[in-house]
Amino acid sequence: MLIIYRLLTGLILILSPIILIFRLLKKKEDPKRFKEKFCFFSEKKNKGKLVWFHGASVGELQSIIPLIEKLDKNKKIKQILITSNTLSSSKIISKFKFKKVIHQFFPIDVNFLSKKFLNYWKPSIAFFIDSEIWPNMLLNLKNEKIPIILLNGRITKKTFRKWLIFSSFANTLFEKFNLCLSSNKESKKFLKELGAKKIKYIGNLKYTQSEQKIGNVKKNIQNFIKSKNVWCASSTHYNEEKFCGLIHKKLEKKYKNLLTIIIPRHINRIETIKKELTDLNLKIHLDEPSSSIDPTTDVYLVNSYGKTKSFYNNCNNVFLGGSIINHGGQNPLEAARFGCNILHGKNISNFREIYDFLNKNKISHLVKSKLEFEKKLDILLSKKTISSKNIRYKINHIGKKILKNTQKEINFFLENAI
């Protein structure tokens, strides 16, 4: 199977110029930094011990920020390398103020590039987040005797069934991890069946919270939001923005000063979203570039990264995207921390346990249809209530405990590596 995988990744490398041109046109790649995926690095390695973290995109990297904040203060660590696959994740990392952290894009997983990557960065230890399993990189890390830890490991039923088709190959890969910390009990079970040896479940890192202060939106935006009946649709995907636009059209008949804030998951879709909403005869205001806001604005469309929390800070009611379409949902904990009531569709498999917790505490609400969505949002807008401080305290308490236990589990490997 490894031979077949290497042939396939070799083919991807041959086709990569065409793929990259397409992605550049779609604004999914950095026009200056895409070369990092071919191991032409834009950052330099410092002398001393380097700790490496890899996560696919925004959600994975955000889950480890509190851990990075702790390690950034460790005097034995000279540099922390964070890699990811997406443009959005690189922009999110740039928003944080770290002393030792640098970001690079993860290389295409062909054998010679993964070797070149490791030869240049020479990590003392490697952390892979969520479900990032890259065969060539894992095998070459093991050959270099570099400890590998899976953080917040998540294996869905769908992914598990796919791995079972190549069970022998899966065993070869998963046994390479020195430690697997699963994000839920189901993943712990699947990891064991796939061949991982040392597995522990101590909770989902997405409960943890960054120590860095949250910047608020500009005063004029705050004042504008306060003058409105407002709700926010966050981390929305294709078709969900139009869905939210239709909800707005329905509810504005009752709430004359209704404002819908939409924060798309991928801002490269902004022009398409704007056209869809304009076609519904909605008046749109783009967050950037900064300009005076028309008081008759229907939809405030956020077209920049890193501002989600600041908008949660000014809203009581939030719809979490990726849940109406078959995507698996997005993390609702950030919104819950700000006291927001949360609406979501039925497709939340990525965050099932978290939503179960929020549903039990009456923070999140499942809406199965457009009519149900309208009715529930109408009730929440009319009540103008927010979730209790007790729930927010509970989330933070769980997060602190998970972070502490995660540090405890990885310290043995860290201390030996650095």
VMD Tcl script that draws the C-alpha trace (Angstrom):
set ca {
  {0.00 0.00 0.00}
  {2.88 2.37 0.73}
  {4.14 1.97 -2.86}
  {0.69 2.86 -4.22}
  {0.46 5.86 -1.87}
  {3.87 7.10 -3.01}
  {2.88 6.72 -6.65}
  {-0.29 8.72 -6.03}
  {1.49 11.51 -4.15}
  {4.11 11.57 -6.91}
  {1.32 12.09 -9.44}
  {-0.09 14.93 -7.30}
  {3.36 16.54 -7.30}
  {3.48 16.37 -11.11}
  {0.00 17.93 -11.32}
  {0.66 20.45 -8.54}
  {1.44 23.42 -10.86}
  {-2.06 23.12 -12.39}
  {-3.66 22.61 -8.97}
  {-1.81 25.60 -7.54}
  {-2.76 27.91 -10.40}
  {-6.41 26.99 -9.84}
  {-6.10 27.56 -6.06}
  {-4.28 30.87 -6.56}
  {-7.08 32.09 -8.83}
  {-9.57 31.05 -6.15}
  {-7.45 32.96 -3.57}
  {-6.90 29.80 -1.56}
  {-3.11 30.08 -1.64}
  {-0.65 32.77 -0.59}
  {0.93 34.09 -3.84}
  {4.28 34.59 -2.09}
  {4.37 31.68 0.34}
  {2.88 28.75 -1.62}
  {6.48 27.66 -2.38}
  {6.76 26.49 1.23}
  {4.70 23.46 0.17}
  {7.69 22.51 -1.97}
  {10.17 23.12 0.89}
  {11.30 26.58 -0.21}
  {11.04 28.04 3.27}
  {10.38 31.70 4.07}
  {11.53 31.41 7.70}
  {14.85 30.32 9.17}
  {15.56 27.76 11.83}
  {17.20 29.06 14.99}
  {19.94 27.20 16.82}
  {18.58 25.04 19.61}
  {15.58 22.84 20.24}
  {12.58 23.18 17.94}
  {9.11 21.85 18.77}
  {6.79 21.24 15.83}
  {2.98 21.29 15.70}
  {0.94 20.45 12.63}
  {-2.80 20.97 12.16}
  {-4.87 21.02 8.99}
  {-6.61 24.37 9.35}
  {-8.14 27.01 11.63}
  {-10.04 24.81 14.09}
  {-7.13 22.47 14.75}
  {-4.66 25.29 15.36}
  {-7.00 27.28 17.56}
  {-7.42 24.25 19.82}
  {-3.70 24.23 20.68}
  {-3.19 27.99 21.18}
  {-3.47 27.73 25.01}
  {-0.85 24.96 24.96}
  {1.43 27.01 22.68}
  {1.13 29.93 25.11}
  {2.54 27.72 27.87}
  {5.37 26.33 25.74}
  {6.27 29.79 24.43}
  {7.47 30.56 27.98}
  {9.64 27.42 28.23}
  {13.27 28.57 28.21}
  {14.54 25.22 26.90}
  {12.52 25.62 23.70}
  {14.21 27.99 21.25}
  {11.63 27.83 18.48}
  {8.09 26.58 17.90}
  {7.18 25.69 14.32}
  {3.50 25.55 13.40}
  {2.49 24.14 10.04}
  {-0.91 23.95 8.39}
  {-2.45 23.44 4.96}
  {-4.69 26.47 4.52}
  {-4.32 30.18 3.92}
  {-6.96 31.02 6.55}
  {-5.03 29.19 9.29}
  {-1.82 31.09 8.52}
  {-3.67 34.38 8.90}
  {-5.19 33.30 12.22}
  {-1.76 32.41 13.64}
  {-0.41 35.83 12.63}
  {-3.00 37.46 14.92}
  {-1.41 35.99 18.05}
  {1.58 37.57 19.79}
  {4.19 34.87 20.34}
  {7.93 35.23 20.84}
  {9.13 31.89 19.49}
  {6.43 30.85 17.03}
  {6.83 30.77 13.25}
  {4.36 29.46 10.69}
  {5.04 27.56 7.48}
  {2.81 25.61 5.12}
  {2.98 21.83 5.37}
  {4.85 20.28 2.43}
  {3.23 17.99 -0.12}
  {3.60 14.54 1.42}
  {5.99 13.00 -1.09}
  {8.91 11.07 0.36}
  {11.78 13.31 -0.70}
  {9.99 16.52 0.36}
  {9.18 15.17 3.82}
  {12.84 14.18 4.21}
  {13.96 17.63 3.06}
  {11.54 19.24 5.53}
  {12.86 17.22 8.47}
  {16.48 17.72 7.45}
  {16.00 21.51 7.46}
  {13.88 21.98 10.61}
  {15.24 19.05 12.65}
  {12.36 19.01 15.15}
  {13.04 17.53 18.57}
  {9.43 16.39 18.83}
  {6.39 16.44 16.52}
  {2.73 16.96 17.43}
  {-0.03 16.14 14.95}
  {-3.49 17.54 15.73}
  {-6.91 15.97 15.25}
  {-6.83 13.52 12.32}
  {-3.73 14.61 10.43}
  {-2.11 11.36 9.28}
  {0.55 11.79 6.59}
  {2.25 8.44 5.82}
  {5.58 9.62 4.37}
  {6.09 12.21 7.08}
  {5.21 9.77 9.86}
  {7.53 7.07 8.54}
  {10.41 9.51 8.10}
  {9.89 10.96 11.58}
  {10.12 7.45 12.99}
  {13.25 6.71 10.96}
  {14.82 9.83 12.51}
  {13.71 8.60 15.96}
  {11.74 11.79 16.58}
  {8.87 11.33 19.11}
  {5.40 11.72 17.55}
  {2.30 12.64 19.55}
  {-1.27 12.82 18.30}
  {-3.05 15.70 20.08}
  {-6.83 15.90 20.36}
  {-7.03 12.87 18.10}
  {-10.35 12.52 16.31}
  {-11.40 9.55 14.20}
  {-14.98 9.63 12.92}
  {-16.93 6.47 12.00}
  {-16.64 7.40 8.34}
  {-12.85 7.84 8.58}
  {-12.51 4.66 10.64}
  {-14.32 2.59 7.99}
  {-12.04 3.99 5.29}
  {-8.92 3.08 7.29}
  {-10.27 -0.47 7.82}
  {-10.10 -1.05 4.05}
  {-6.31 -0.72 4.44}
  {-6.10 -2.11 7.98}
  {-2.54 -3.43 7.65}
  {-1.29 -0.08 6.34}
  {-3.24 1.73 9.09}
  {-1.58 -0.43 11.75}
  {1.84 0.40 10.28}
  {1.11 4.13 10.61}
  {-0.80 4.41 13.88}
  {1.70 2.33 15.80}
  {4.30 5.00 15.01}
  {2.71 7.41 17.51}
  {4.45 7.43 20.88}
  {1.28 8.78 22.47}
  {-2.29 9.44 21.28}
  {-4.51 11.79 23.27}
  {-8.03 11.35 21.91}
  {-10.63 14.13 21.84}
  {-13.50 11.75 22.67}
  {-14.18 8.20 23.83}
  {-15.24 6.97 20.40}
  {-11.93 8.11 18.89}
  {-10.03 6.31 21.66}
  {-11.77 3.07 20.68}
  {-11.09 3.57 16.96}
  {-7.44 4.50 17.52}
  {-6.90 1.27 19.43}
  {-8.49 -0.80 16.65}
  {-6.32 0.98 14.06}
  {-3.11 -0.02 15.83}
  {-2.20 2.87 18.12}
  {-0.44 1.64 21.26}
  {-0.51 4.23 24.04}
  {-3.88 6.00 24.00}
  {-5.47 8.22 26.63}
  {-8.68 10.22 26.77}
  {-8.50 13.33 28.95}
  {-10.97 15.56 27.11}
  {-11.27 17.81 24.10}
  {-8.65 20.59 23.89}
  {-11.26 22.81 22.25}
  {-12.62 23.48 25.75}
  {-9.38 25.34 26.54}
  {-9.09 29.10 26.25}
  {-6.32 31.47 25.19}
  {-4.86 33.83 27.82}
  {-4.55 36.65 25.28}
  {-7.08 39.46 25.55}
  {-9.85 39.76 23.00}
  {-9.88 43.03 21.06}
  {-13.33 44.50 20.59}
  {-14.75 45.81 17.34}
  {-14.40 49.54 16.66}
  {-16.58 51.91 18.66}
  {-18.69 52.96 15.67}
  {-19.46 49.29 14.92}
  {-20.31 48.63 18.58}
  {-22.71 51.58 18.60}
  {-24.28 50.45 15.32}
  {-24.81 46.91 16.65}
  {-26.31 48.24 19.92}
  {-28.88 50.21 17.93}
  {-30.13 47.02 16.25}
  {-31.86 43.73 16.95}
  {-28.85 41.62 16.03}
  {-27.93 38.01 15.48}
  {-24.80 36.42 14.04}
  {-24.28 33.56 11.59}
  {-20.73 32.30 12.11}
  {-18.43 29.89 10.23}
  {-20.97 29.59 7.45}
  {-20.42 27.44 4.37}
  {-21.80 27.35 0.83}
  {-25.61 27.78 0.72}
  {-25.85 28.66 4.42}
  {-25.44 32.40 3.83}
  {-28.41 32.42 1.45}
  {-30.37 30.39 4.00}
  {-29.58 33.04 6.65}
  {-30.53 35.79 4.21}
  {-33.97 34.20 3.79}
  {-34.35 33.99 7.58}
  {-33.53 37.70 7.77}
  {-36.15 38.51 5.09}
  {-38.78 36.69 7.10}
  {-37.93 38.18 10.52}
  {-37.41 41.77 9.35}
  {-41.18 42.02 8.93}
  {-41.43 41.87 12.73}
  {-38.08 43.43 13.69}
  {-37.73 46.59 11.60}
  {-34.17 47.28 12.79}
  {-32.91 43.72 12.35}
  {-29.20 43.23 11.63}
  {-27.66 39.95 10.56}
  {-23.89 39.59 10.95}
  {-22.40 36.90 8.71}
  {-18.87 35.55 9.26}
  {-18.09 33.04 6.48}
  {-15.70 30.17 7.17}
  {-13.75 31.00 3.99}
  {-13.55 34.68 3.04}
  {-12.39 33.90 -0.50}
  {-16.13 33.33 -1.15}
  {-17.07 36.90 -0.17}
  {-17.95 38.16 -3.66}
  {-20.21 35.15 -4.31}
  {-21.90 35.58 -0.92}
  {-22.39 39.30 -1.47}
  {-24.05 38.66 -4.84}
  {-26.35 35.96 -3.40}
  {-27.51 38.28 -0.62}
  {-27.84 41.31 -2.90}
  {-30.04 39.19 -5.21}
  {-32.37 38.79 -2.20}
  {-32.66 42.63 -2.14}
  {-30.66 42.83 1.08}
  {-28.38 45.80 1.73}
  {-24.83 44.60 2.48}
  {-22.01 46.31 4.36}
  {-18.49 44.85 4.15}
  {-16.36 44.96 7.30}
  {-13.23 45.97 5.37}
  {-12.19 48.44 4.14}
  {-13.54 50.50 7.03}
  {-16.29 52.94 6.03}
  {-19.37 54.61 7.46}
  {-22.27 52.19 7.90}
  {-25.57 52.89 6.19}
  {-28.26 52.78 8.93}
  {-30.49 50.71 6.62}
  {-27.89 47.93 6.34}
  {-29.44 44.44 6.54}
  {-26.33 42.27 6.57}
  {-22.92 43.12 8.03}
  {-20.56 40.81 6.13}
  {-17.19 40.11 7.79}
  {-14.48 39.68 5.15}
  {-11.38 39.39 7.34}
  {-9.94 36.77 9.69}
  {-9.54 36.81 13.46}
  {-12.59 38.90 14.43}
  {-15.09 36.20 15.36}
  {-14.69 36.56 19.12}
  {-15.06 40.34 19.00}
  {-18.42 39.97 17.25}
  {-19.55 37.27 19.70}
  {-18.80 39.84 22.39}
  {-21.53 42.05 20.89}
  {-24.21 39.44 20.10}
  {-26.60 37.36 22.20}
  {-27.63 34.89 19.52}
  {-25.38 32.94 17.16}
  {-25.99 30.36 14.47}
  {-23.02 28.01 13.96}
  {-22.51 27.04 10.32}
  {-21.39 23.81 8.75}
  {-24.41 22.23 10.41}
  {-27.16 22.70 7.82}
  {-25.02 21.27 5.05}
  {-23.36 17.86 5.45}
  {-20.09 19.18 6.90}
  {-20.11 18.09 10.54}
  {-20.49 21.46 12.23}
  {-18.11 24.02 13.72}
  {-16.90 24.52 17.29}
  {-19.63 26.27 19.37}
  {-17.58 26.75 22.56}
  {-16.25 30.22 21.68}
  {-19.78 31.54 21.30}
  {-20.86 29.84 24.53}
  {-18.01 31.54 26.45}
  {-19.40 34.92 25.48}
  {-22.84 34.02 26.80}
  {-24.42 33.54 23.38}
  {-27.43 31.36 22.73}
  {-26.49 28.95 19.93}
  {-28.57 27.66 17.04}
  {-27.37 24.76 14.88}
  {-28.55 22.27 12.28}
  {-28.51 18.48 12.62}
  {-25.08 17.88 11.01}
  {-22.79 18.27 14.04}
  {-20.85 14.99 14.04}
  {-17.49 16.79 14.50}
  {-18.63 18.23 17.83}
  {-21.25 15.74 19.04}
  {-20.04 15.54 22.67}
  {-19.65 19.32 22.97}
  {-23.15 19.93 21.61}
  {-24.55 17.28 23.99}
  {-23.03 19.25 26.87}
  {-24.43 22.57 25.61}
  {-27.86 21.10 24.83}
  {-28.14 19.69 28.37}
  {-27.38 23.13 29.74}
  {-29.89 24.77 27.36}
  {-27.21 26.85 25.63}
  {-27.58 25.35 22.16}
  {-30.74 24.62 20.21}
  {-31.22 22.20 17.32}
  {-33.29 23.60 14.45}
  {-34.33 21.05 11.83}
  {-36.03 23.32 9.29}
  {-36.21 26.91 8.09}
  {-39.55 27.37 9.89}
  {-38.15 25.95 13.13}
  {-35.10 28.23 12.78}
  {-37.34 31.31 12.30}
  {-39.50 30.47 15.33}
  {-36.57 29.79 17.67}
  {-34.63 32.88 16.61}
  {-37.81 34.96 16.98}
  {-38.19 33.76 20.58}
  {-34.54 34.49 21.39}
  {-34.64 37.95 19.82}
  {-37.80 38.89 21.72}
  {-36.49 37.64 25.10}
  {-33.04 39.25 24.72}
  {-31.58 36.73 27.17}
  {-28.02 35.40 27.40}
  {-26.71 32.16 28.89}
  {-25.78 32.09 32.58}
  {-22.32 32.97 33.87}
  {-22.32 29.60 35.64}
  {-22.14 27.77 32.30}
  {-19.26 29.94 31.13}
  {-17.44 29.23 34.38}
  {-18.09 25.51 33.90}
  {-16.65 25.55 30.36}
  {-13.52 27.40 31.52}
  {-13.09 25.02 34.47}
  {-13.27 21.99 32.15}
  {-10.81 23.65 29.77}
  {-8.25 24.39 32.49}
  {-8.40 20.82 33.72}
  {-7.93 19.40 30.20}
  {-5.00 21.74 29.50}
  {-3.31 20.82 32.78}
  {-3.71 17.09 32.15}
  {-2.52 17.43 28.53}
  {0.63 19.18 29.71}
  {1.18 16.47 32.28}
  {0.89 13.72 29.64}
  {3.24 15.32 27.11}
  {5.83 16.57 29.62}
  {7.64 13.21 29.77}
  {8.25 13.28 26.02}
  {8.99 17.00 25.97}
  {11.55 16.83 28.76}
  {13.38 13.97 27.07}
  {13.28 15.73 23.69}
  {14.47 19.17 24.82}
}
mol new
graphics top color blue
foreach p $ca { graphics top sphere $p radius 0.5 }
foreach p [lrange $ca 0 end-1] q [lrange $ca 1 end] { graphics top cylinder $p $q radius 0.2 }
display resetview
